[in-house]
Structures are given as structure tokens and as C-alpha cells.
Amino acid sequence: MLVALGAGAFLAGLTPISDGDIFWHLAAGREMAHRHAWLHTDPFTLSAAGRPWIDVHWLFQLACHGIYRLGGLAGVVLAKALLVAAGALVLGRAVGRSGGATARALFVPAMVGVLYLARHFLLARPVIVSLLMLALFFAALERLRAGRRRALIALPLLQIVWSNCQGLAVLGPAMIGAYLIAAGLSPRLGGRRWWWPFDPQENLPWRPLALTLALCVAASLVNPYGRDGVTLATRLLARISPSAGNLFGEQVAENVPPWLLERTAPAQIFHFKWYLATLAACLALAGRRLLLSHLLLLGGFGALALMANRNVLLFYWVATPIAILAIAPRVARLLAKPPRASRSWVIPGALALGVVLAAELALAAVSARREPTIAAPTPFHFPTESTRRLVGAGAHGPVFVPDHAGGYLAFSAPGLKPYIDTRLLLHTADEYATYLAAVDDPARFDALAARWRFRYVALTTAYPDRYLGLVQHLAKSPAWTLTFTDGSEVLFARRDPAGDGAASPAAVSPRPLDSDQEVDRITAQLAARFSRWPDQHQAARLHLARLLLVLGQVDQAQRVLATMTGPTAVQLRARAYLAAGQAAAAESLARTLLLVDPRDVSSLTLMARIAMRSRQPDAALGWLRRALEADPYDGEALRLLESLSDAASTDPASDAKSMSRN
């Protein structure tokens, strides 16, 4: 069972790099290794250059730097998967000790399944170290319940390591505090109050817990930044809180609460509500066998998960062993002395459990096999080819890139200085607001570019796709030259970056996209690059077709789409027809897609565009109403609604204006 648990957890963690944070961690590790000193100010970005930086992740960063030098990105991913597996095994052994063989048998498929569903949360970040530390703390505290006081000795030492890897190290003392509260309340209330809903036999000595808590709090101060390193977690909590006006909580995808993320990206978080329902059922079955210390942990980690979806993984990690320990005694009694009516399902139930575990392992293996190579970043998430060309041309100076690619530029092209990256506690809300405004409003971008004298702009066209408007603006601007694109990223160079008539090194050979030869060359390169991954090749061609449509190259987009099938290709083909003035053909394709999926937001917004083109505002409003019912946060639908509202601004009773206000 433990071998299966380790294998399942390892496969769940075996995902390629899709998150930009690891790159500024690698850049920081490399910088510290070069300087032989800790970093106290920001050396990477324009907007925060020289600003004090409380880099409590320094130990994690140095370790990642060493692993990267030995094994590249593949080594980093393998190390991540091994840490996830190690943490799962620690939890598995802890559950087995506390709940017996039945608990272990239930925990293994439960944990493997949870990790598989939440595998996109298993990012190469310091949170992976936190998972292992949480498992070690939980195991030590559960052993204390069995009378093993020596298990607490290692916790202050672990706290020192944890405090120099991530700000979440405050969760260690918080866990000890939960057990200390239970140790103080359970003896006083558990045996004397009939209404006490928890197990009255919770056996926790408070003195060792109090001493360990004090030592762990003191150990938290053993870091290069002292008290500032400890209080970093409270500042991060304020940044991710879902309060009104908190820009970081509203605009950063991982900080969005799960209930809001389910409206915009249900595929990423659909399992959360089912997990909560299953957990509630387990707690109900447990009855008075539930321990106060466990409930306190569930409440704390559950609150963090409801605050931001980035914390859902922590909640799953802690709540799953607690849920299994809660129901294991009842299941064990059923297996030991099954009632006559239930004997018939004991063996089939055990077989079903084995089938579920085997299926989970098979799914995890297939998913890992279908992923792109772990030796390179996930395709389309970073401007990898643009960066390679900039490095090859010896480019240097200020550059504008998406915030999630700022760390990638800092690591891959040290001569370039991105405007901003994803370090929330380093950059101010005003800087982040300025960045977002520049992305969404080209006029503001021009002002920002003039202020910081950007020499290059490297943008991705997907994941997310909010940069397409800026791409369109730069392509039309006489100040910028498109020097490279493969459809999923674009690289622009300023024609006269220094104001002296000199061109940027990367701007010497602009390539017009209205040329059949150029588009054919790009498609041939995509076919060669993604020859081993048909799904990624299909996606790359779709990105290229969409970019060509955005840049007004309708004929070239239709050439790329001519041999492609699938709903997205049909959707883009319909938009190409509309751009070419063939509204009837576009409407025919859109209606065909809606017959298959009446809630297809892209097709609904396309129908709204067709109605607006035909000057039928009421029909357009009807299509937009359906689109926003399917996805209230769809950007295109909201922009079209705003356009309708502006057009109807002279009519106070306009439905469009009223709907826009609502």
C-alpha cells in the first residue's frame, strides 16, 4: 500500500514547469551563489530595483540552483515529485500508526485520488517543502498522542529549515498551537459536559506541547531577516485576502477564492465542492470520535482555502488524513464483525477499493506520459523562443513582458530587465495597477514605455490571452517592429530605442506575416518542434491562426485553418469569415457549434458580433445575455456589452445600458 501511495504521489507531481515563480527562485539562487551572500535588495526588475527584499526562500533557492546545475529543469521536476511522494509516505505511515491497517488502506486511494485531481496545484515552488514539513509535523504530533514525546524533539530543527524555505513556516507553530488548545480544553470539558461533541479521550500532554511551541517560535527567528522574515506571512495574508479593492486578490488568478474560480475556470477547481461534501460526510460518520485538535486544523486550513485557491492544496493535504482517521474506526468494526446483512459487500468493497487505486495509478501514469517533456517549460506559457533570440542577439536593457514571465526573463536573459514579476510582496499595488493598465490600455502602455524606455516587448498570446489587444496595438505602431512570432508569442523591438537612430539588435530582420512563404515557414517549424506531441501541435496552429486574425491577416489565418478540425478551429474559421465580410457563413458555423453546445460562450459572443454588425442591438443583447449567464466574467462579452451600452447612452431606458449597470 505504501509503495502504491509513493508511486501515485510521484506520478501526480511529475508535471512540467508551468509556473513562472520557479525562474526567479532559480535566478536568486544563482545570484547568491555568485555573490556568496544573501540578497537584501531586488536585483532583477525595473520597478523594484534596489528595493528591500525579504527573501526567506533563500535555502530553497540555493537547493534549486544546485539541482538545476546537475539536472536542468527535469531535475527540478523530479525533485519536486520526490518531495511530494516523501510527504505522502510520511502521512501514510502516520495514519497507519494512529488508525491501523484499515485507515492506511482507506488513506492510500484517497490521497492518490486527491493529488491527481489537484496535480495542477503541485507547482515547483517552496510550497512543496511546506507539504513535507506539514506531514512531518502532523506525524510527530500524532505520535505524541500515543505517548512518544521524543517525536517532538526534531520539530524546532525542522522549523529552522522551514523558516528559510518559505513564509508558510508559521503553519508549524500554528499546528502545535491547535494541539495545545485541545490539550488544555479536552481534559476540562471532555469528561464533564454531555454536550461536548469531541472524543473525550484525546490524550495530549500540554507541557511538552507548550515547550515545543516556544522553541519553534524561537526557531522561526533563525533566518537572515529576523523578525521581518517571520512577519512576512501576515503581509502575504493581507495581499491574498478577498477584500474589496485588494488588487492582488482580484487580479492574480491563484489568489481568487475557489467559489469565484469555479465560475471562470471550473475545470481547475470543480473537485473542491465535492471534496467538501465528502469531508462533511466523513465528519458526520465520525460522531464523537472526532478530535478537537483535528477540527481546529480543518478550520484553519479550510479558512485559508476559502480565502484563495492557492491554499486548496494545503487544505487537501491536511484534511485527507484527518477525514480517514475519523471514519477508520467505524469501518474497522464493520470489517471485524460485519452484520449478516453486510457480509456480502465486504469482499466486493475491498476489491472495489483496489480497482479504484489501480485506476488512479493508471490515470496518473497516462497523464504524466501525455504531458510535454519535463526538461522544458510547458509550451505556450513563456516567451521561450523570443528570449532565445534576444540572448543570441546580445540584447540588453529594459523589456516589457507579462508578469508571469518576468522571472523567466531574469533567469534566462540576465542582461534584460523586466518591468515586473510575480513577487507580490516586493511590488506595490500601484506598480501592479500600472502594469495592468498598460496591458489593457495601449495609450497607457505608450506612456509607460516612454518612461522606462523599453527596448523590447515579448508577449504570450495565450495563458492568458489578455495581451492580444496590446499585440494588435504594437503591430500598428510605427515605433515598434515585429521581429518574431510563432503564433503563441510575439517579439517586438523598438525602431529607435535610444533616440539616436540606432535600431535594436533584434530588429534587423522584421518578417511580414502577409507573406505565404513566412506563414508556411512558421507552420513548418511548429510541425518540427511538436512532432512528438500532436495535441500541442494542434494548439500551436490554433494560436497562430488566432494571432493572424488579431493582426488582420484573414487570408493567412484561413490558410492555417483550412486543414484543421475541432470546435476551436471551426470557431476561428467563423471569425475569419466575419472579418472577411462573410457574415452569413460565420453565422452558419456559429449556429452549428451552438447546436452541439448551447452554452458555448465564444459562439454566443460571435453571434452578438454578427448582430451588431447587422445593426440589430436587441438581438445582440439577447446573445450577450446568454453568454454572460454561461460565464458572467467573459471578457469579450463584457466588452461588447459596454460597446452596446455606449451606443445606447442617449436612451435612458435602453436594456443594454441597464444590463451593463447590473
Solvent accessible surface area in square Angstrom, and as a share of the most:
residue,aa,sasa,rsa
1,M,101,0.45
2,L,47,0.24
3,V,131,0.75
4,A,19,0.15
5,L,0,0.00
6,G,10,0.10
7,A,44,0.34
8,G,1,0.01
9,A,0,0.00
10,F,53,0.22
11,L,38,0.19
12,A,1,0.00
13,G,0,0.00
14,L,31,0.15
15,T,18,0.10
16,P,10,0.06
17,I,5,0.03
18,S,44,0.28
19,D,24,0.12
20,G,5,0.04
21,D,15,0.08
22,I,1,0.00
23,F,3,0.01
24,W,14,0.05
25,H,3,0.02
26,L,1,0.00
27,A,0,0.00
28,A,0,0.00
29,G,0,0.00
30,R,77,0.28
31,E,42,0.19
32,M,6,0.02
33,A,39,0.30
34,H,143,0.64
35,R,108,0.39
36,H,165,0.74
37,A,55,0.43
38,W,113,0.40
39,L,0,0.00
40,H,94,0.42
41,T,59,0.34
42,D,4,0.02
43,P,27,0.17
44,F,16,0.07
45,T,1,0.00
46,L,31,0.15
47,S,13,0.08
48,A,1,0.01
49,A,71,0.55
50,G,49,0.47
51,R,70,0.26
52,P,102,0.64
53,W,14,0.05
54,I,37,0.19
55,D,0,0.00
56,V,1,0.00
57,H,30,0.14
58,W,40,0.14
59,L,60,0.30
60,F,17,0.07
61,Q,0,0.00
62,L,60,0.30
63,A,55,0.42
64,C,9,0.05
65,H,24,0.11
66,G,31,0.30
67,I,58,0.29
68,Y,69,0.26
69,R,185,0.67
70,L,167,0.83
71,G,37,0.36
72,G,24,0.23
73,L,18,0.09
74,A,25,0.19
75,G,13,0.13
76,V,7,0.04
77,V,0,0.00
78,L,74,0.37
79,A,23,0.18
80,K,9,0.04
81,A,0,0.00
82,L,108,0.53
83,L,56,0.28
84,V,0,0.00
85,A,9,0.07
86,A,38,0.30
87,G,0,0.00
88,A,0,0.00
89,L,60,0.30
90,V,33,0.19
91,L,2,0.01
92,G,0,0.00
93,R,121,0.44
94,A,1,0.01
95,V,0,0.00
96,G,6,0.06
97,R,121,0.44
98,S,56,0.36
99,G,25,0.24
100,G,31,0.30
101,A,76,0.59
102,T,26,0.15
103,A,0,0.00
104,R,68,0.25
105,A,32,0.24
106,L,33,0.17
107,F,0,0.00
108,V,0,0.00
109,P,6,0.04
110,A,34,0.26
111,M,1,0.00
112,V,1,0.01
113,G,13,0.13
114,V,16,0.09
115,L,1,0.01
116,Y,47,0.18
117,L,78,0.39
118,A,0,0.00
119,R,30,0.11
120,H,71,0.32
121,F,24,0.10
122,L,1,0.00
123,L,37,0.19
124,A,9,0.07
125,R,26,0.10
126,P,5,0.03
127,V,19,0.11
128,I,3,0.02
129,V,18,0.10
130,S,0,0.00
131,L,0,0.00
132,L,33,0.16
133,M,11,0.05
134,L,1,0.01
135,A,0,0.00
136,L,50,0.25
137,F,0,0.00
138,F,3,0.01
139,A,12,0.09
140,A,10,0.08
141,L,0,0.00
142,E,8,0.04
143,R,74,0.27
144,L,0,0.00
145,R,40,0.15
146,A,82,0.64
147,G,50,0.48
148,R,137,0.50
149,R,138,0.50
150,R,204,0.75
151,A,22,0.17
152,L,7,0.04
153,I,120,0.61
154,A,49,0.38
155,L,1,0.01
156,P,20,0.12
157,L,118,0.59
158,L,40,0.20
159,Q,0,0.00
160,I,54,0.28
161,V,62,0.36
162,W,0,0.00
163,S,10,0.06
164,N,7,0.04
165,C,7,0.04
166,Q,23,0.10
167,G,11,0.10
168,L,28,0.14
169,A,5,0.04
170,V,51,0.30
171,L,18,0.09
172,G,0,0.00
173,P,18,0.11
174,A,59,0.46
175,M,1,0.00
176,I,0,0.00
177,G,15,0.15
178,A,10,0.08
179,Y,0,0.00
180,L,41,0.20
181,I,90,0.46
182,A,0,0.00
183,A,4,0.03
184,G,21,0.20
185,L,74,0.37
186,S,2,0.01
187,P,83,0.52
188,R,146,0.53
189,L,43,0.22
190,G,3,0.03
191,G,70,0.67
192,R,178,0.65
193,R,95,0.35
194,W,221,0.78
195,W,128,0.45
196,W,14,0.05
197,P,70,0.44
198,F,22,0.09
199,D,31,0.16
200,P,50,0.31
201,Q,144,0.64
202,E,12,0.05
203,N,93,0.47
204,L,12,0.06
205,P,29,0.18
206,W,123,0.43
207,R,166,0.61
208,P,22,0.14
209,L,0,0.00
210,A,34,0.26
211,L,113,0.56
212,T,8,0.05
213,L,42,0.21
214,A,59,0.46
215,L,87,0.43
216,C,0,0.00
217,V,79,0.46
218,A,55,0.43
219,A,7,0.06
220,S,8,0.05
221,L,88,0.44
222,V,81,0.47
223,N,22,0.11
224,P,33,0.20
225,Y,24,0.09
226,G,25,0.24
227,R,186,0.68
228,D,76,0.39
229,G,8,0.08
230,V,41,0.24
231,T,55,0.32
232,L,11,0.05
233,A,15,0.11
234,T,88,0.51
235,R,106,0.39
236,L,39,0.19
237,L,76,0.38
238,A,67,0.52
239,R,57,0.21
240,I,6,0.03
241,S,27,0.18
242,P,73,0.46
243,S,61,0.39
244,A,107,0.83
245,G,68,0.66
246,N,22,0.11
247,L,40,0.20
248,F,4,0.02
249,G,5,0.05
250,E,93,0.42
251,Q,76,0.34
252,V,23,0.13
253,A,73,0.57
254,E,40,0.18
255,N,0,0.00
256,V,16,0.09
257,P,5,0.03
258,P,1,0.01
259,W,140,0.49
260,L,40,0.20
261,L,12,0.06
262,E,52,0.23
263,R,121,0.44
264,T,63,0.37
265,A,25,0.19
266,P,72,0.45
267,A,85,0.66
268,Q,86,0.38
269,I,1,0.01
270,F,89,0.37
271,H,8,0.03
272,F,16,0.06
273,K,90,0.38
274,W,159,0.56
275,Y,31,0.12
276,L,65,0.33
277,A,58,0.45
278,T,82,0.48
279,L,15,0.07
280,A,59,0.45
281,A,53,0.41
282,C,15,0.09
283,L,41,0.20
284,A,81,0.63
285,L,91,0.45
286,A,0,0.00
287,G,39,0.38
288,R,116,0.42
289,R,66,0.24
290,L,15,0.08
291,L,24,0.12
292,L,13,0.07
293,S,0,0.00
294,H,7,0.03
295,L,62,0.31
296,L,60,0.30
297,L,6,0.03
298,L,13,0.07
299,G,47,0.45
300,G,40,0.38
301,F,10,0.04
302,G,12,0.11
303,A,57,0.44
304,L,32,0.16
305,A,0,0.00
306,L,93,0.47
307,M,43,0.19
308,A,0,0.00
309,N,7,0.03
310,R,60,0.22
311,N,10,0.05
312,V,0,0.00
313,L,3,0.01
314,L,1,0.01
315,F,5,0.02
316,Y,3,0.01
317,W,1,0.00
318,V,6,0.04
319,A,0,0.00
320,T,5,0.03
321,P,0,0.00
322,I,0,0.00
323,A,8,0.07
324,I,13,0.07
325,L,22,0.11
326,A,6,0.05
327,I,22,0.11
328,A,1,0.01
329,P,49,0.31
330,R,96,0.35
331,V,40,0.23
332,A,37,0.29
333,R,130,0.47
334,L,61,0.30
335,L,80,0.40
336,A,79,0.61
337,K,172,0.73
338,P,30,0.19
339,P,71,0.45
340,R,199,0.72
341,A,94,0.73
342,S,11,0.07
343,R,136,0.50
344,S,90,0.58
345,W,119,0.42
346,V,29,0.16
347,I,122,0.62
348,P,71,0.44
349,G,34,0.33
350,A,63,0.49
351,L,120,0.60
352,A,52,0.40
353,L,56,0.28
354,G,40,0.38
355,V,101,0.58
356,V,72,0.41
357,L,18,0.09
358,A,59,0.46
359,A,47,0.37
360,E,26,0.12
361,L,43,0.21
362,A,56,0.43
363,L,95,0.47
364,A,0,0.00
365,A,44,0.34
366,V,82,0.47
367,S,23,0.15
368,A,20,0.16
369,R,208,0.76
370,R,158,0.58
371,E,45,0.20
372,P,11,0.07
373,T,53,0.31
374,I,38,0.19
375,A,62,0.48
376,A,40,0.31
377,P,23,0.14
378,T,24,0.14
379,P,25,0.16
380,F,21,0.09
381,H,37,0.17
382,F,4,0.02
383,P,0,0.00
384,T,38,0.22
385,E,31,0.14
386,S,0,0.00
387,T,3,0.02
388,R,145,0.53
389,R,77,0.28
390,L,0,0.00
391,V,78,0.45
392,G,70,0.67
393,A,43,0.33
394,G,51,0.49
395,A,11,0.08
396,H,103,0.46
397,G,15,0.15
398,P,30,0.19
399,V,0,0.00
400,F,0,0.00
401,V,1,0.00
402,P,0,0.00
403,D,23,0.12
404,H,36,0.16
405,A,0,0.00
406,G,0,0.00
407,G,1,0.01
408,Y,21,0.08
409,L,0,0.00
410,A,6,0.04
411,F,20,0.08
412,S,37,0.24
413,A,4,0.03
414,P,87,0.55
415,G,43,0.42
416,L,3,0.02
417,K,74,0.31
418,P,0,0.00
419,Y,5,0.02
420,I,1,0.00
421,D,5,0.03
422,T,34,0.20
423,R,10,0.04
424,L,21,0.11
425,L,37,0.18
426,L,8,0.04
427,H,3,0.01
428,T,54,0.32
429,A,47,0.36
430,D,112,0.58
431,E,26,0.12
432,Y,12,0.05
433,A,42,0.33
434,T,52,0.30
435,Y,4,0.02
436,L,15,0.07
437,A,21,0.16
438,A,1,0.00
439,V,3,0.02
440,D,85,0.44
441,D,54,0.28
442,P,40,0.25
443,A,71,0.55
444,R,145,0.53
445,F,0,0.00
446,D,59,0.31
447,A,67,0.52
448,L,9,0.04
449,A,1,0.01
450,A,71,0.55
451,R,171,0.62
452,W,62,0.22
453,R,160,0.58
454,F,0,0.00
455,R,44,0.16
456,Y,0,0.00
457,V,0,0.00
458,A,0,0.00
459,L,0,0.00
460,T,0,0.00
461,T,0,0.00
462,A,6,0.05
463,Y,117,0.44
464,P,62,0.39
465,D,70,0.37
466,R,88,0.32
467,Y,3,0.01
468,L,27,0.13
469,G,43,0.41
470,L,0,0.00
471,V,0,0.00
472,Q,69,0.31
473,H,46,0.21
474,L,0,0.00
475,A,45,0.35
476,K,157,0.67
477,S,19,0.12
478,P,113,0.71
479,A,38,0.29
480,W,7,0.03
481,T,11,0.06
482,L,29,0.15
483,T,15,0.09
484,F,13,0.05
485,T,7,0.04
486,D,4,0.02
487,G,0,0.00
488,S,6,0.04
489,E,4,0.02
490,V,0,0.00
491,L,1,0.01
492,F,0,0.00
493,A,0,0.00
494,R,41,0.15
495,R,123,0.45
496,D,59,0.31
497,P,12,0.07
498,A,59,0.46
499,G,63,0.61
500,D,103,0.54
501,G,66,0.64
502,A,52,0.40
503,A,60,0.47
504,S,0,0.00
505,P,49,0.31
506,A,15,0.12
507,A,12,0.09
508,V,119,0.68
509,S,60,0.39
510,P,69,0.44
511,R,110,0.40
512,P,87,0.55
513,L,12,0.06
514,D,87,0.45
515,S,29,0.19
516,D,65,0.34
517,Q,141,0.62
518,E,16,0.07
519,V,2,0.01
520,D,66,0.34
521,R,70,0.26
522,I,2,0.01
523,T,22,0.13
524,A,62,0.48
525,Q,71,0.32
526,L,2,0.01
527,A,43,0.33
528,A,77,0.60
529,R,87,0.32
530,F,8,0.03
531,S,82,0.53
532,R,186,0.68
533,W,49,0.17
534,P,102,0.64
535,D,80,0.42
536,Q,33,0.15
537,H,46,0.21
538,Q,68,0.30
539,A,26,0.20
540,A,1,0.01
541,R,41,0.15
542,L,26,0.13
543,H,20,0.09
544,L,0,0.00
545,A,0,0.00
546,R,55,0.20
547,L,0,0.00
548,L,0,0.00
549,L,30,0.15
550,V,29,0.17
551,L,33,0.16
552,G,51,0.49
553,Q,51,0.22
554,V,25,0.15
555,D,102,0.53
556,Q,11,0.05
557,A,0,0.00
558,Q,50,0.22
559,R,98,0.36
560,V,4,0.02
561,L,0,0.00
562,A,70,0.54
563,T,116,0.67
564,M,10,0.05
565,T,105,0.61
566,G,34,0.33
567,P,101,0.63
568,T,73,0.42
569,A,0,0.00
570,V,30,0.17
571,Q,15,0.06
572,L,12,0.06
573,R,48,0.18
574,A,0,0.00
575,R,50,0.18
576,A,0,0.00
577,Y,58,0.22
578,L,8,0.04
579,A,57,0.44
580,A,50,0.39
581,G,56,0.54
582,Q,87,0.39
583,A,31,0.24
584,A,84,0.65
585,A,35,0.27
586,A,0,0.00
587,E,50,0.22
588,S,67,0.43
589,L,43,0.21
590,A,0,0.00
591,R,115,0.42
592,T,70,0.41
593,L,17,0.09
594,L,17,0.08
595,L,151,0.75
596,V,124,0.71
597,D,69,0.36
598,P,76,0.48
599,R,147,0.54
600,D,36,0.18
601,V,28,0.16
602,S,50,0.32
603,S,0,0.00
604,L,2,0.01
605,T,0,0.00
606,L,0,0.00
607,M,5,0.02
608,A,0,0.00
609,R,89,0.32
610,I,10,0.05
611,A,7,0.05
612,M,57,0.26
613,R,140,0.51
614,S,55,0.36
615,R,216,0.79
616,Q,95,0.42
617,P,77,0.49
618,D,118,0.61
619,A,40,0.31
620,A,0,0.00
621,L,10,0.05
622,G,27,0.26
623,W,38,0.13
624,L,0,0.00
625,R,102,0.37
626,R,100,0.37
627,A,0,0.00
628,L,23,0.12
629,E,117,0.52
630,A,22,0.17
631,D,27,0.14
632,P,62,0.39
633,Y,94,0.36
634,D,31,0.16
635,G,33,0.32
636,E,32,0.14
637,A,0,0.00
638,L,77,0.38
639,R,148,0.54
640,L,12,0.06
641,L,9,0.04
642,E,103,0.46
643,S,54,0.35
644,L,12,0.06
645,S,15,0.09
646,D,94,0.49
647,A,85,0.66
648,A,23,0.18
649,S,61,0.39
650,T,127,0.74
651,D,68,0.35
652,P,112,0.71
653,A,87,0.68
654,S,13,0.09
655,D,91,0.47
656,A,9,0.07
657,K,58,0.24
658,S,43,0.28
659,M,34,0.15
660,S,46,0.30
661,R,160,0.58
662,N,157,0.80
